């Protein structure tokens, strides 16, 4: 994708995000462009989820330190870990659905 095509794609995607019901001309954006953008977004979400997962691990480590507040977040952290695993699974499945166009 050259610079002009990227600019058109960016402007089109901005329009979609402000009005998700707008129609997109196939002359402006190709299916391959859409798939590439989907994968980029999914990869970004996976990176963000990894940061949340790391934060959860650190918080869990701190919560286990012997003090008056030890294990006070145990239930919440258990739930958070379960949700994180489910989100990882959703992202993995979504990435398998989107075709990779080379």
JOFENZI-V226726 format. One record per residue. N is the residue number from 1. D_CENTER is the distance of its C-alpha to the mean C-alpha in Angstrom with 1 decimal. Layout:
N,D_CENTER
N,D_CENTER
This chain:
1,23.1
2,25.6
3,25.3
4,26.6
5,24.3
6,21.3
7,22.8
8,23.4
9,19.8
10,18.5
11,21.1
12,20.4
13,16.7
14,17.8
15,20.3
16,18.0
17,15.7
18,19.0
19,20.5
20,18.3
21,21.7
22,23.1
23,24.1
24,23.2
25,26.0
26,25.6
27,27.7
28,25.2
29,22.0
30,22.1
31,20.1
32,19.3
33,17.9
34,15.7
35,14.5
36,13.9
37,11.8
38,9.7
39,9.3
40,8.7
41,5.8
42,4.4
43,6.0
44,4.9
45,1.6
46,4.8
47,7.0
48,6.4
49,6.9
50,9.7
51,11.2
52,11.4
53,12.9
54,15.3
55,16.3
56,17.0
57,19.2
58,21.0
59,21.7
60,22.9
61,25.2
62,26.6
63,27.2
64,29.3
65,31.7
66,35.1
67,35.7
68,36.5
69,32.8
70,32.0
71,29.7
72,29.4
73,25.6
74,25.8
75,25.0
76,22.0
77,20.6
78,21.4
79,19.5
80,16.5
81,16.6
82,16.9
83,13.9
84,11.7
85,13.3
86,12.7
87,9.0
88,9.2
89,11.7
90,9.8
91,7.1
92,10.4
93,12.3
94,10.3
95,10.5
96,14.1
97,14.8
98,13.8
99,16.9
100,17.1
101,19.6
102,21.7
